[in-house]
Amino acid sequence: METEQVVGLFRNITTQTLIEALVVIVIAILLVWLSQKLLPWLANRLHSSRRLLVLAFIPTTRMLVIVAAVIWIVPLFIEPTVQNTVVILSVTGLAVGFALKDYVSSLIAGIVAAYELPYRPGDWIEVDGCYGEVRHVGMRAVEIVTPDDTVVFIPHQKLWTGLIHNANNGGASLMCVVNFYLGPDHDAHEVRRVLQDVALTSPYLKLQQPVLVVLEEQPWGTHYRIKAYPMDPRQQFQFMSDLTARGKTSLRSMPVRFARIPPEQAMEPGA
């Protein structure tokens, strides 16, 4: 754009124009400040969903005030002709497009997710170390609820950059793994039998699926893993706690010794 065209965008700026713009800015700042004081004050006098609704209006009110102030101030400095409007919209479009490139990428990934179905409502997924149940799949992000009842929003953009672990992949079967660490001096066949009985007698066990007890020898002893399925994926933590508690009780009645893993080995994969 040539210098003459740039200069042609602007009006003749006078002292009155500057004062008017300054007044608008001051009023906008005061309105934002009042909204951040009055709306929380009002919310604290309400209960339940009404309180949350009022609090949700705080950022919306701030954005509306800022947009209104910009719409008021811009015509004070720029001549509102068709040519100027096209130029402004073009520059604004480029700036907004650059700023929202990640948002657009998430929207495109959401379309891909709707076709490939890497997760669905009811699936238990892990993304970047965050594990939980999928409650809602939106256009931009997937909403999961962690075992600690925390809602996490994960952008679909993670499809491009990370690994997505799906524990049940749209089905009702979700494998749980419970670990036990024993010293090397014991009867491995008897321990496997006891741990398998522990799994088979759990009230949460899904009998249609297999129960496996696998072991792996380590320098510090033997690593046992019970692999089994709960009746419902949402019972996975009750199931694992039940197997852990009853498995530990059963092993204590046997001539076995629980292993003490050195911290540096406990951090290694598969330990």
Summary of the structure (lengths in Angstrom):
residues: 271
radius of gyration: 30.4
end to end distance: 64.0
largest distance: 93.9
contacts: 712
relative contact order: 0.08
helix: 52%
strand: 19%
